[in-house]
Amino acid sequence: MKQAHKKLRAKVRKIIKPACPTQPEKAEISIEEGDDLYREIRIENHNWQAMKPPTSHPRKTVLIVDDNPWIRMVLRERFQREADLAVCGEAENGKEAIEKAQQLRPDLIVMDLSMPGMNGLEAARILKRLMPSVPLIMYSAFADKFLEQQARLIGIRALVAKSQDPAVLINKARTLLTPRAA
């Protein structure tokens, strides 16, 4: 049993080492014995953030505003997969979006149109007065010429339909966050 334990530990070390070649010893490995040989292998790392290699450019932060928790989760996961983008917070309505934006100071805000309490257009109008340089993307299931015109007048820089692939939203976000040459 001890020999199998040693072999398994060595295999796990081989997995950890390439993931973090500078500090593989920081990863803690625990193996629990079960009815069979081992029931569970857990790789625990209490300081993973410190072990990530530094990036040459800081990640741009995004605030996600949508009343649907599932939409927020999907967008958060999609943005977090991108090396240059990070979700700094989430809000479920316009009022909460204003509070979180002032607190977190995101580089970009992605906002739904239809939300209870304060809708996306009302919140965008206030946010543009408070944070005129922060780009806003309206991410909505509703889209028509009138809405698009209202959004542009308020200062919303892009409209993306929820029916489109999330990659379209990511590309719009990058376009708005990339400085343009003069």
VEXFI-952949 format. One line per 10 residues: number of its first residue (from 0); their letters; for each residue x, y, z of N, C-alpha, C. Coordinates in steps of 0.001 Angstrom, whole numbers, plus 524288, in hexadecimal, padded with zeros to 5 digits. Layout:
<rs>
NUM = A = X Y Z X Y Z X Y Z  ...
</rs>
This chain:
<rs>
0 = MKQAHKKLRA = 80331 7FB59 80000 80000 80000 80000 80361 804EC 80000  80796 804E0 80310 80B00 80975 80354 80D9E 80A87 7FE19  80F39 80669 7FB49 811C5 806FD 7F637 80E0A 80984 7F250  8091E 807CE 7F234 80534 80A0E 7EEB4 80451 80FC8 7F015  80451 810F3 7F518 803AC 81652 7F6F4 80817 819CA 7F4E3  80CF7 817D0 7F536 81185 81ABD 7F34D 81131 81BB5 7ED6C  80FB0 817A7 7EA6F 80F44 8182A 7E4C0 80B26 81C35 7E346  806C2 81C05 7E5F9 8028F 81FBB 7E4DC 8044D 8254E 7E618  80702 825FF 7EA78 808FB 82B23 7EBF2 80CD9 82D2F 7E7D1  81028 829C8 7E5CE 813EF 82B4E 7E1C4 81120 82CF3 7DCC4
10 = KVRKIIKPAC = 80D05 82A24 7DB46 80A06 82B98 7D6A8 80780 830F2 7D74C  8055F 831E6 7DBE6 802E1 836EF 7DCE9 806F1 83B4D 7DCBB  80B95 83A61 7DED1 80FCE 83E4D 7DE9A 81122 83FA2 7D8EA  8112C 83BB4 7D574 8124B 83CAC 7CFED 80E25 8402B 7CD7D  80957 83FA2 7CF40 80520 842F1 7CD41 805C6 84881 7CF37  80726 84914 7D421 8079B 84E4A 7D679 80C4A 85140 7D462  810B2 84E96 7D3CD 8158C 85132 7D247 81507 85468 7CD43  812E4 8524F 7C8F5 81263 85587 7C447 80E87 85A09 7C4F7  80A9C 85948 7C84B 806C8 85D6F 7C91C 8093B 8620E 7CBDB  80CE0 86113 7CF36 80F83 8654D 7D201 81538 863D0 7D2E8
20 = PTQPEKAEIS = 8188F 8644E 7CEEB 81DED 8627C 7CF5C 82130 86588 7D34C  81F93 86A50 7D49A 822C3 86D6E 7D82B 82211 86BDF 7DDDB  81D64 869F9 7DF5E 81C74 868A5 7E4D6 81900 863CA 7E56B  81A7B 85F47 7E326 81711 85AB4 7E38F 8166F 858CB 7E923  81A39 859F0 7EC73 819E9 8581F 7F1D4 815B8 85AF1 7F4F2  813BB 85F55 7F2F0 80F9F 8623C 7F5A5 80A5A 85F7E 7F54A  809B6 85C0D 7F180 804C9 8593C 7F0F2 80494 854E7 7F4F9  8004A 85493 7F7AD 7FFA0 850AC 7FBBA 7FC7A 84C25 7F97D  7FE4F 84768 7FA5C 7FBA4 842D7 7F842 7F9A7 83F90 7FCCD  7F4A3 83E2A 7FC9F 7F29D 83A93 8008F 7EFBE 8362F 7FDC6
30 = IEEGDDLYRE = 7F0AE 8317A 7FF87 7EE42 82CED 7FD2C 7EB41 82A18 80172  7E63F 82935 80087 7E303 82688 80462 7E249 820E0 802BD  7E30C 81D50 80677 7E250 817CB 8054F 7DC89 8167B 805AF  7DAD0 81325 8023A 7D552 8119D 80241 7D4D1 80BBD 80209  7D03C 809C1 80089 7CF52 80421 80020 7D2F7 801B8 7FC1C  7D384 8045F 7F7A3 7D71C 80274 7F3A7 7DC90 8044A 7F535  7DFCD 80578 7F160 7E50E 8074C 7F2A6 7E4CF 80CD6 7F4E3  7E2DB 81087 7F1E4 7E228 815E2 7F3C2 7DD1E 817FF 7F183  7DA13 81A90 7F4A9 7D50B 81C82 7F2DC 7D584 821EF 7F07B  7D8F4 8250A 7F270 7D91D 82A6D 7F09A 7DEA6 82C8F 7F0C2
40 = IRIENHNWQA = 7E007 82F79 7ECCB 7E4FB 83256 7ECD8 7E38B 83811 7ECCC  7E587 83AF2 7F07D 7E47F 84088 7F098 7E9A8 8436B 7F022  7E9D4 846F2 7EC91 7EE58 84A63 7EC26 7EC99 84F9C 7EE41  7EEB6 850FB 7F2A4 7ED1D 855D7 7F513 7F1A2 859B1 7F4C2  7F046 85E3F 7F380 7F439 86248 7F333 7F1F6 8672F 7F5A0  7F406 868AB 7F9EC 7F1D7 86D11 7FCCC 7F3C0 87254 7FACB  7F780 87244 7F757 7F9A3 8773B 7F582 7FA48 8771A 7EF96  7F656 87542 7ECBA 7F6C8 874AC 7E711 7F7A7 879DB 7E45B  7F4FA 87E04 7E60C 7F57F 8831E 7E383 7FB36 884F0 7E394  7FDD3 8842C 7E7F0 80344 885E8 7E854 806DB 882AF 7E4D7
50 = MKPPTSHPRK = 80532 87DE4 7E385 80884 87A85 7E061 807CF 87B56 7DA89  803AF 87E17 7D8EB 802E2 87EF5 7D359 80739 88273 7D141  80927 88156 7CC9F 80D40 884A5 7CA87 80B20 88A20 7C979  80E48 88E1F 7CA70 80C6D 8936E 7C98E 80B76 89465 7C3C2  80759 89752 7C2A3 80632 898A0 7BD39 808A6 89DE0 7BBF4  809DA 89EAB 7B701 80C5E 8A38D 7B57D 80883 8A813 7B59C  8037E 8A6F7 7B4CD 7FF81 8AB03 7B4F1 7FB65 8A97F 7B8F1  7F9BA 8AD39 7BC2F 7F5A5 8ABE0 7BFF2 7F087 8AAB1 7BD22  7ED6D 8A753 7BF7A 7E862 8A5E8 7BD2F 7E49A 8AA7B 7BDC8  7E16B 8AB51 7B9C9 7DD64 8AF56 7B9F5 7D8BD 8AD26 7BD03
60 = TVLIVDDNPW = 7D667 8B05E 7C03F 7D230 8AE8F 7C39C 7CCD6 8AFAC 7C140  7C939 8AC07 7C23A 7C3F5 8AC4C 7C00D 7BFFC 8ABA6 7C46F  7BC0B 8AF05 7C474 7B79C 8AE83 7C7FC 7B314 8AC59 7C4CD  7B0C5 8A80C 7C69B 7AC72 8A580 7C3DF 7A761 8A6CC 7C6C3  7A385 8A8D0 7C3CA 79E88 8AA55 7C621 79A1B 8A791 7C336  79772 8A410 7C5FB 79305 8A13B 7C3B2 78FCE 89F08 7C832  78AAE 89F26 7C7B2 78762 89D1E 7CBE1 7871F 89729 7CBF1  788EF 894AF 7C7D3 788DC 88EFE 7C77C 78E13 88CCD 7C977  78E08 889ED 7CDDB 792F2 887DD 7CFFE 795BA 88420 7CC44  792BB 8813C 7C928 79517 87D98 7C579 79827 88098 7C149
70 = IRMVLRERFQ = 795F3 884D1 7BF3E 798AF 8880B 7BB56 79DAD 88A4A 7BDB6  79D4D 88C36 7C28A 7A1FF 88E56 7C524 7A633 88A29 7C5A2  7A4A8 8856F 7C71A 7A86F 8812E 7C7C1 7AB0F 87FDD 7C289  7A7FA 87F59 7BE6C 7AA23 87E07 7B94A 7ADE8 88243 7B778  7AC59 88732 7B804 7AFCB 88B7A 7B65D 7B4BF 88BB1 7B9B3  7B426 88AF7 7BED7 7B8BB 88AFD 7C24A 7BC98 886CD 7C09B  7BAAC 8820D 7BFC1 7BE22 87DCB 7BE26 7C0B1 87EED 7B8E7  7BDB9 8812A 7B558 7BFD2 8824A 7B016 7C408 8868C 7B056  7C30A 88AB7 7B348 7C6F4 88EDF 7B3CC 7CBC5 88CF3 7B6BC  7CB06 889B0 7BAB6 7CF6C 887CC 7BDCF 7D310 8844C 7BAAC
80 = READLAVCGE = 7D12B 881F5 7B665 7D47F 87EB4 7B30B 7D856 881F0 7AFDD  7D74D 886EC 7AF7C 7DA95 88A5C 7AC4C 7DF37 88C51 7AF83  7E3D1 88C1A 7AD3F 7E893 88DA1 7B003 7E8CB 8937A 7B131  7E622 8969A 7AE09 7E67B 89C44 7AEA7 7E1B3 89EB8 7B139  7DDE2 89B96 7B2DA 7D911 89D99 7B52C 7D7ED 89AE1 7BA55  7D5D8 89DCF 7BE11 7D475 89B99 7C328 7CF68 89E14 7C50C  7CC05 89AFA 7C754 7C729 89CFE 7C983 7C850 89EFE 7CEFD  7C749 8A401 7CFD9 7C851 8A64F 7D4FE 7C37A 8A636 7D874  7BEDC 8A56F 7D61A 7BA1C 8A551 7D937 7B554 8A44D 7D5EB  7B0FD 8A386 7D8B0 7ABF8 8A27F 7D629 7A7C1 8A58D 7D904
90 = AENGKEAIEK = 7A3AA 8A6E8 7D614 79F1A 8A982 7D857 79A42 8A751 7D5BA  795D3 8A777 7D892 79112 8A531 7D65E 78CFB 8A932 7D4D6  78E1A 8AE3F 7D599 78A89 8B252 7D3CA 78D8C 8B76D 7D31C  78AEE 8BB58 7D0F8 78D81 8C047 7CFD0 78F93 8C31A 7D496  78C8C 8C322 7D8CA 78E39 8C5CD 7DD97 79330 8C35D 7DFC8  79338 8BE37 7E007 797CD 8BB6A 7E1F2 79C7A 8BC42 7DE45  79B75 8BCAD 7D934 79F9F 8BD96 7D55F 7A258 8C2C6 7D66B  79F58 8C6C7 7D791 7A19B 8CBED 7D8A3 7A505 8CBB4 7DD80  7A304 8C932 7E199 7A602 8C8B9 7E676 7AB17 8C5AF 7E59A  7AAAF 8C138 7E2FA 7AF56 8BDF2 7E21C 7B339 8C09D 7DE7D
100 = AQQLRPDLIV = 7B155 8C353 7DA87 7B4DF 8C602 7D6E7 7B7F6 8CA39 7D9BB  7B569 8CD20 7DD2A 7B835 8D12C 7E01D 7BC26 8CEC5 7E3E0  7BAC1 8CA62 7E615 7BE31 8C7B8 7E9C9 7C2C9 8C50F 7E70D  7C1C6 8C246 7E2C4 7C5B8 8BEFC 7E042 7C8C5 8C1A9 7DBE6  7C6AA 8C5C4 7D99E 7C929 8C8A2 7D54D 7CAD9 8C505 7D0DA  7C71A 8C247 7CE58 7C87D 8BEA6 7CA1A 7CA5E 8C18D 7C53D  7CD06 8BEC2 7C1DD 7CEB3 8C0F2 7BCDB 7CA4D 8C0B3 7B8DA  7C672 8BD36 7B9B4 7C223 8BC65 7B60C 7BD66 8BA6E 7B917  7B8BA 8BBFE 7B750 7B3E8 8BA12 7B9B1 7B0A2 8B782 7B571  7AEF9 8B2A3 7B67E 7AB72 8AFBE 7B303 7A639 8AF82 7B5DC
110 = MDLSMPGMNG = 7A219 8B1BA 7B364 79D2C 8B25C 7B623 7987B 8B07D 7B2F7  794EB 8ADD5 7B5AF 78FF9 8AC31 7B36B 78C65 8B0FB 7B30F  7889F 8B0BD 7AF96 784E0 8B505 7AF08 78060 8B473 7B2E6  77DF1 8AFF1 7B2E9 77933 8AF26 7B5F8 77A82 8ACBE 7BB42  77A1F 8B000 7BF5B 77B22 8AE33 7C4AC 77724 8B0B2 7C84D  775E5 8AE26 7CCA0 77220 8B06F 7D04D 7746A 8B53F 7D308  770FE 8B89F 7D4C5 772C4 8BD58 7D775 7748D 8C169 7D397  77984 8C19B 7D2A5 77BC6 8C54D 7CEE8 77DD0 8C245 7CA39  77BC0 8C377 7C599 77D6A 8C08B 7C0F8 782C6 8C24F 7BF0F  784B3 8BFB5 7BB16 789EF 8C0B8 7B919 78AB4 8C623 7B6CB
120 = LEAARILKRL = 786C1 8C82C 7B414 7874A 8CD6C 7B1CA 7879A 8D19C 7B5FF  78449 8D134 7BA06 78470 8D4FD 7BE54 789B7 8D4CD 7C11B  78B8B 8D019 7C23B 79094 8CF78 7C4E4 79509 8D175 7C17B  794CA 8D05D 7BC64 798EA 8D227 7B8D1 7992B 8D81F 7B8A7  794B0 8DA9C 7B8AE 79484 8E059 7B8A0 7976A 8E28C 7BD5F  7967F 8E059 7C1EF 79918 8E220 7C6BD 79EE2 8E0BF 7C6A2  7A01E 8DBFB 7C507 7A599 8DA48 7C4DA 7A8D9 8DDA5 7C124  7A69C 8DF30 7BCBF 7A989 8E276 7B906 7AAA6 8E7CE 7BB53  7A72F 8E9CF 7BEB2 7A83F 8EECB 7C15E 7AC7D 8EE23 7C582  7AC5C 8E9C0 7C844 7B023 8E8D0 7CC79 7B575 8E70B 7CA72
130 = MPSVPLIMYS = 7B566 8E3EB 7C644 7BA34 8E189 7C437 7BA33 8E1F6 7BE49  7BAE8 8E69C 7BC36 7BA58 8E755 7B68B 7BE45 8E44C 7B337  7C2C2 8E2FD 7B55B 7C6BB 8E047 7B234 7C61B 8DA57 7B229  7C2AE 8D844 7B57D 7C1FD 8D29A 7B5BF 7BE1C 8D0E9 7B181  7BFD4 8CD96 7ADDA 7BC43 8CBCE 7A9C0 7B815 8C819 7ABE1  7B36E 8C895 7A998 7AF0D 8C534 7AB0A 7AD57 8C212 7A64E  7AC4A 8BD0B 7A745 7AA16 8B9AE 7A338 7A4B4 8B7FF 7A526  7A0B7 8B8EB 7A1F8 79B7B 8B70A 7A339 79B0B 8B17C 7A117  79A27 8ADC5 7A4A0 799B7 8A83C 7A33F 7941A 8A6AB 7A44C  79105 8A650 7A036 78B6D 8A5BD 7A0F9 788E6 8A1EC 79D2D
140 = AFADKFLEQQ = 7847D 89FCB 79EED 78162 89C65 79B86 77E02 89FB2 797E3  77D3D 8A4AB 7994C 779FC 8A833 79638 77D6E 8ABBB 792F2  77C2B 8AC3D 78E06 77F34 8AFBF 78AA6 77BB7 8B1B4 78641  77B79 8B6C0 785B9 778C8 8B927 7814A 77B56 8BE6C 78048  779D0 8C0F3 77C21 77C3E 8C5ED 77A9A 77B74 8CA26 77EBE  776C4 8CA5F 7811E 775B1 8CE53 78514 77940 8CD8C 789CD  779B3 8C8B9 78BA7 77D19 8C787 79018 782BE 8C8F2 78ED2  78471 8C77E 78A33 789CA 8C8AA 7889C 78AC0 8CE90 78889  786FE 8D17F 78695 7877E 8D733 78667 787C2 8D979 78BF1  78446 8D7AA 78F69 78450 8D97A 794D7 7897D 8D82D 7977F
150 = ARLIGIRALV = 78B61 8D377 796A4 7904E 8D1C8 79909 794D5 8D530 79734  79509 8D64F 79232 7994A 8D996 79015 79904 8DF21 7924B  79440 8E149 792D9 793A5 8E690 7950B 79597 8E6D3 79AAA  794C2 8E2B7 79D96 79681 8E280 7A30B 79C70 8E207 7A360  79ECC 8DF8A 79F89 7A478 8DED0 79F9D 7A61F 8D927 79FD6  7A26C 8D594 79F1A 7A3C5 8D00B 79EEC 7A6C1 8CF21 799DD  7AB52 8CCC6 79A53 7AED4 8CC57 795D5 7ADB9 8C7B5 79249  7AB09 8C3A2 79455 7A9EB 8BF0E 7910F 7A51D 8BC47 79319  7A257 8B9D1 78F81 79DDF 8B686 790D8 79EF6 8B113 78ECC  79E54 8AD32 7923B 79F1A 8A7C1 790B5 79A41 8A4C1 7925F
160 = AKSQDPAVLI = 7980B 8A1DA 78EBD 79369 89EBB 78FE3 794F3 899C6 792D2  791C2 89842 7968E 792CD 89375 79986 79284 88EA3 7960E  78FF8 88F27 79192 78F9A 88AB5 78DFB 794C2 889BA 78B19  79845 88D8E 78B3D 79D54 88CEC 788AA 7A104 889BB 78C14  7A4F1 88785 789AA 7A8EA 8848B 78C70 7ABB8 8882C 7904E  7ACF7 8864C 79508 7AFD3 8898C 798C6 7B507 88B9E 796A7  7B73C 88909 792BD 7BC20 88AE0 79063 7BB67 89049 78DFF  7B6B4 8916F 78C14 7B59A 896A1 789E6 7B618 89ABD 78E3D  7B402 89984 792CD 7B462 89D0F 79747 7BA11 89DDE 798ED  7BD08 899AB 79924 7C299 89A03 79A9B 7C58B 89D67 796AC
170 = NKARTLLTPR = 7C490 89CA9 791AB 7C72D 89FC6 78DA3 7C5BE 8A589 78E05  7C0C7 8A6B4 78F06 7BF1C 8AC2D 78FBD 7C1D7 8AE88 79475  7C227 8AB84 798A5 7C4BF 8AD66 79D62 7CA73 8AEBB 79C40  7CD21 8AB47 7999F 7D2A4 8AC3B 79841 7D332 8B119 794D2  7CFC0 8B19C 79106 7CFF5 8B61A 78D86 7CF5E 8BB31 79097  7CBC0 8BB3C 79443 7CAD4 8C004 7975E 7CF3D 8C114 79B3C  7D1E1 8BD0A 79CF8 7D603 8BDB5 7A0D4 7DB68 8BE87 79E74  7DBE7 8BDBF 79967 7E0ED 8BE65 796CE 7E1AB 8C415 7955C  7E5E0 8C673 79735 7E6D1 8CBF3 795D0 7E7B8 8CC80 78FEF  7E598 8D09A 78DD2 7E630 8D197 7883F 7EAAD 8D555 78746
180 = AA = 7ED63 8D47D 782F2 7F1B6 8D7F5 78183 7EF70 8DD14 77F87  7F1EE 8E142 780F0 7EFF7 8E67E 77F65 7F166 8E7C5 779DD
</rs>
